Amino acid sequence: MIKQVIVMNLQDKCFGPNLETIKNNMKTRLESLNGQVAGMISLTVHADCLNTSTSDVFVEIMFEDEEGLKSLKSNEDYNAATKDVVVPFVDSRTHVEFEV
């Protein structure tokens, strides 16, 4: 199995009255992809990071194998979701993949 971890920092403009809505929309939209992407076992968004964290949103994705990871990157639903709820709000994003 392959695990991908994505860590994101939100743009400064997000920190205001709409912060929880932005985080909830990100969580709901991305997690709705569970069962929709070939080779992806699970996708979990942690948008409730502690104040001591140096990032704002943490995503864990499990794949059957590297082909599953590759299929996510070309999946239309995933790309549409990230375009709608990630790209407009994220300042920086980093990720790592590894075998488990």
C-alpha positions in Angstrom: 0.0 0.0 0.0 1.0 3.6 -0.6 0.2 6.5 1.7 0.2 10.1 0.6 0.3 12.9 3.2 -0.5 16.4 2.0 0.1 19.4 4.3 -1.4 22.8 3.4 -1.2 26.3 4.7 -4.2 28.6 3.9 -3.9 32.1 2.5 -4.0 34.9 5.1 -7.3 36.1 3.6 -9.0 32.9 4.9 -8.4 33.7 8.5 -11.6 35.5 9.4 -15.3 34.7 9.8 -15.2 32.3 6.8 -12.4 30.1 8.0 -14.5 27.2 9.4 -16.7 27.3 6.2 -13.6 27.1 4.0 -12.1 24.2 6.0 -15.5 22.4 6.2 -16.1 22.7 2.4 -12.6 21.4 1.8 -13.2 18.4 4.1 -16.6 17.6 2.7 -15.7 17.9 -1.0 -12.4 16.0 -0.8 -13.8 13.2 1.4 -16.8 12.8 -0.9 -14.2 11.3 -3.3 -13.9 8.1 -1.2 -15.0 5.2 -3.3 -14.8 7.3 -6.5 -11.2 6.9 -7.5 -9.8 3.6 -8.8 -7.0 2.3 -6.5 -7.7 4.8 -3.7 -8.6 3.1 -0.5 -9.4 6.2 1.7 -9.0 9.9 1.9 -9.3 11.8 5.2 -9.0 15.5 5.7 -7.9 16.9 9.1 -9.0 20.5 9.2 -9.1 20.8 12.9 -5.3 21.2 13.5 -4.2 22.5 16.9 -3.0 26.1 17.2 0.5 24.8 17.9 0.6 23.3 14.4 2.7 25.0 11.7 0.1 24.1 9.0 -3.7 24.5 8.7 -4.9 21.4 6.9 -3.6 17.8 6.7 -4.8 15.2 4.2 -4.1 11.4 4.4 -4.7 9.3 1.3 -4.2 5.5 1.2 -3.8 3.7 -2.2 -3.6 0.1 -3.2 -0.4 0.7 -5.1 1.5 3.4 -7.1 -1.0 3.0 -10.0 -3.7 4.2 -7.6 -1.6 7.2 -6.8 -1.2 8.0 -10.5 -4.9 7.5 -11.2 -5.8 10.2 -8.6 -3.7 12.8 -10.3 -5.6 12.3 -13.6 -9.0 11.9 -12.0 -11.5 14.5 -13.2 -13.5 14.6 -10.0 -10.4 15.1 -7.9 -9.0 17.8 -10.1 -12.4 19.6 -10.1 -12.6 19.4 -6.3 -9.1 20.7 -5.8 -9.8 23.5 -8.3 -12.9 24.5 -6.3 -12.0 24.1 -2.7 -8.1 24.0 -2.5 -6.5 26.2 -5.1 -8.4 29.4 -4.3 -7.5 29.2 -0.6 -4.1 27.4 -0.2 -0.9 29.5 0.0 1.5 26.5 0.1 1.2 22.8 -0.2 3.7 20.0 0.3 3.3 16.2 0.1 5.1 13.0 0.7 4.4 9.4 -0.5 5.7 6.2 1.0 5.0 2.5 1.3 3.2 1.1 4.3 
